[in-house]
Amino acid sequence: MITVCGSQESILHILQYLKEAGPQDGLHISSKTVLWFPAGRTFSAGTLNGWSVVDSAGVQLLGGSVSTDQNYINSVALARVLKCQQSTELMMHLRDPQLQLLLLRACLGSTKVVHLLRT
């Protein structure tokens, strides 16, 4: 995974360089590669040299939200908390306290919620 920040021109220059010179160093650009620009920026399709652009309020990067929209960040955080809450409620139907503790520690995403609170 690679993250590039900068002006449109510098990002396109870096991507073109990686496309041409990257394979000799083991860097290959995936067909899944997309570009995301913060809200308020618009670019014509011709200036993007065929790169796919994500049109959303934000993106996920290394488990955190990147956005200039507070509502997007709040919705991602709420979705993670709700998922953890639902898993915890389902876990309570198990009748084995040791299994519940093991699942709580290892699998239920509570570490993701702690990471979310720190980012």
C-alpha atoms as a printed R data frame, in Angstrom:
    type eleno elety resid chain resno       x       y       z
1   ATOM     1    CA   MET     A     1   0.000   0.000   0.000
2   ATOM     2    CA   ILE     A     2   1.254   3.443  -0.836
3   ATOM     3    CA   THR     A     3  -0.170   6.821   0.115
4   ATOM     4    CA   VAL     A     4   0.764   9.932  -1.814
5   ATOM     5    CA   CYS     A     5  -0.229  13.455  -0.824
6   ATOM     6    CA   GLY     A     6   0.265  16.640  -2.781
7   ATOM     7    CA   SER     A     7  -1.039  18.649  -5.677
8   ATOM     8    CA   GLN     A     8  -2.823  16.962  -8.559
9   ATOM     9    CA   GLU     A     9   0.172  17.463 -10.841
10  ATOM    10    CA   SER     A    10   2.675  15.957  -8.390
11  ATOM    11    CA   ILE     A    11   0.431  12.977  -7.646
12  ATOM    12    CA   LEU     A    12  -0.056  12.232 -11.338
13  ATOM    13    CA   HIS     A    13   3.696  12.583 -11.914
14  ATOM    14    CA   ILE     A    14   4.475  10.138  -9.090
15  ATOM    15    CA   LEU     A    15   1.886   7.620 -10.293
16  ATOM    16    CA   GLN     A    16   3.207   7.789 -13.850
17  ATOM    17    CA   TYR     A    17   6.751   7.256 -12.550
18  ATOM    18    CA   LEU     A    18   5.646   4.253 -10.484
19  ATOM    19    CA   LYS     A    19   3.824   2.836 -13.495
20  ATOM    20    CA   GLU     A    20   6.908   3.132 -15.723
21  ATOM    21    CA   ALA     A    21   9.885   2.594 -13.391
22  ATOM    22    CA   GLY     A    22   8.263   0.791 -10.464
23  ATOM    23    CA   PRO     A    23   8.204  -2.779 -11.835
24  ATOM    24    CA   GLN     A    24  12.007  -2.968 -12.043
25  ATOM    25    CA   ASP     A    25  12.063  -2.347  -8.270
26  ATOM    26    CA   GLY     A    26   9.127  -4.643  -7.533
27  ATOM    27    CA   LEU     A    27   6.517  -1.878  -7.293
28  ATOM    28    CA   HIS     A    28   3.420  -2.681  -9.299
29  ATOM    29    CA   ILE     A    29   0.337  -0.485  -9.444
30  ATOM    30    CA   SER     A    30  -2.766  -2.584  -8.962
31  ATOM    31    CA   SER     A    31  -5.775  -2.352 -11.222
32  ATOM    32    CA   LYS     A    32  -7.635  -1.453  -8.001
33  ATOM    33    CA   THR     A    33  -5.669   1.792  -7.628
34  ATOM    34    CA   VAL     A    34  -7.948   4.767  -7.170
35  ATOM    35    CA   LEU     A    35  -7.477   8.458  -6.480
36  ATOM    36    CA   TRP     A    36  -9.353  10.352  -3.794
37  ATOM    37    CA   PHE     A    37  -9.365  14.104  -3.458
38  ATOM    38    CA   PRO     A    38 -10.840  15.991  -0.490
39  ATOM    39    CA   ALA     A    39 -14.253  17.587  -0.928
40  ATOM    40    CA   GLY     A    40 -14.408  20.714  -3.026
41  ATOM    41    CA   ARG     A    41 -11.849  19.670  -5.631
42  ATOM    42    CA   THR     A    42 -13.027  18.837  -9.111
43  ATOM    43    CA   PHE     A    43 -10.924  17.667 -12.019
44  ATOM    44    CA   SER     A    44 -11.776  16.913 -15.582
45  ATOM    45    CA   ALA     A    45 -11.421  13.293 -16.638
46  ATOM    46    CA   GLY     A    46  -8.857  14.230 -19.288
47  ATOM    47    CA   THR     A    47  -6.409  15.577 -16.721
48  ATOM    48    CA   LEU     A    48  -6.377  12.348 -14.716
49  ATOM    49    CA   ASN     A    49  -4.751  10.227 -17.434
50  ATOM    50    CA   GLY     A    50  -7.242   7.368 -17.094
51  ATOM    51    CA   TRP     A    51  -6.904   6.924 -13.323
52  ATOM    52    CA   SER     A    52 -10.090   6.000 -11.497
53  ATOM    53    CA   VAL     A    53 -11.351   8.597  -9.005
54  ATOM    54    CA   VAL     A    54 -13.327   7.764  -5.870
55  ATOM    55    CA   ASP     A    55 -16.184  10.185  -5.398
56  ATOM    56    CA   SER     A    56 -16.897   9.920  -1.684
57  ATOM    57    CA   ALA     A    57 -16.726  12.069   1.419
58  ATOM    58    CA   GLY     A    58 -13.711  10.119   2.679
59  ATOM    59    CA   VAL     A    59 -11.658   6.947   2.548
60  ATOM    60    CA   GLN     A    60 -10.328   4.305   4.913
61  ATOM    61    CA   LEU     A    61  -6.561   4.258   5.361
62  ATOM    62    CA   LEU     A    62  -4.764   1.881   7.732
63  ATOM    63    CA   GLY     A    63  -7.873   1.416   9.848
64  ATOM    64    CA   GLY     A    64  -8.583   5.106  10.194
65  ATOM    65    CA   SER     A    65 -10.819   7.551   8.407
66  ATOM    66    CA   VAL     A    66  -9.417  10.272   6.176
67  ATOM    67    CA   SER     A    67 -11.888  13.008   5.375
68  ATOM    68    CA   THR     A    68 -12.646  16.682   5.679
69  ATOM    69    CA   ASP     A    69 -16.286  15.817   6.443
70  ATOM    70    CA   GLN     A    70 -17.029  15.332  10.150
71  ATOM    71    CA   ASN     A    71 -20.241  13.434   9.336
72  ATOM    72    CA   TYR     A    72 -18.265  10.824   7.378
73  ATOM    73    CA   ILE     A    73 -15.850  10.275  10.260
74  ATOM    74    CA   ASN     A    74 -18.725  10.032  12.748
75  ATOM    75    CA   SER     A    75 -20.614   7.532  10.583
76  ATOM    76    CA   VAL     A    76 -17.561   5.270  10.237
77  ATOM    77    CA   ALA     A    77 -16.944   5.402  13.994
78  ATOM    78    CA   LEU     A    78 -20.598   4.696  14.768
79  ATOM    79    CA   ALA     A    79 -20.655   1.722  12.372
80  ATOM    80    CA   ARG     A    80 -17.628   0.180  14.103
81  ATOM    81    CA   VAL     A    81 -19.076   0.686  17.570
82  ATOM    82    CA   LEU     A    82 -22.431  -0.795  16.513
83  ATOM    83    CA   LYS     A    83 -20.711  -3.833  15.008
84  ATOM    84    CA   CYS     A    84 -18.806  -4.415  18.243
85  ATOM    85    CA   GLN     A    85 -21.983  -3.924  20.279
86  ATOM    86    CA   GLN     A    86 -23.927  -6.431  18.150
87  ATOM    87    CA   SER     A    87 -21.152  -9.001  18.454
88  ATOM    88    CA   THR     A    88 -21.062  -8.545  22.224
89  ATOM    89    CA   GLU     A    89 -24.825  -9.030  22.471
90  ATOM    90    CA   LEU     A    90 -24.620 -12.233  20.424
91  ATOM    91    CA   MET     A    91 -21.756 -13.474  22.548
92  ATOM    92    CA   MET     A    92 -23.917 -13.151  25.675
93  ATOM    93    CA   HIS     A    93 -26.079 -16.034  24.371
94  ATOM    94    CA   LEU     A    94 -23.187 -18.439  24.867
95  ATOM    95    CA   ARG     A    95 -23.345 -20.391  28.101
96  ATOM    96    CA   ASP     A    96 -19.598 -20.774  28.635
97  ATOM    97    CA   PRO     A    97 -17.957 -17.832  30.491
98  ATOM    98    CA   GLN     A    98 -14.444 -18.888  29.474
99  ATOM    99    CA   LEU     A    99 -15.417 -18.958  25.808
100 ATOM   100    CA   GLN     A   100 -17.085 -15.576  26.210
101 ATOM   101    CA   LEU     A   101 -13.904 -14.111  27.695
102 ATOM   102    CA   LEU     A   102 -11.761 -15.646  24.955
103 ATOM   103    CA   LEU     A   103 -14.005 -14.251  22.232
104 ATOM   104    CA   LEU     A   104 -14.191 -10.873  23.938
105 ATOM   105    CA   ARG     A   105 -10.411 -10.590  24.074
106 ATOM   106    CA   ALA     A   106  -9.556 -12.003  20.677
107 ATOM   107    CA   CYS     A   107 -12.351 -11.554  18.197
108 ATOM   108    CA   LEU     A   108 -15.004  -9.005  18.976
109 ATOM   109    CA   GLY     A   109 -13.326  -5.927  17.668
110 ATOM   110    CA   SER     A   110 -12.890  -4.163  20.997
111 ATOM   111    CA   THR     A   111  -9.286  -3.507  20.001
112 ATOM   112    CA   LYS     A   112 -10.588  -1.808  16.861
113 ATOM   113    CA   VAL     A   113 -12.774   0.456  18.980
114 ATOM   114    CA   VAL     A   114  -9.781   1.367  21.158
115 ATOM   115    CA   HIS     A   115  -7.776   2.098  17.992
116 ATOM   116    CA   LEU     A   116 -10.672   4.200  16.725
117 ATOM   117    CA   LEU     A   117 -10.683   6.242  19.926
118 ATOM   118    CA   ARG     A   118  -6.942   6.875  19.605
119 ATOM   119    CA   THR     A   119  -7.025   8.053  15.984
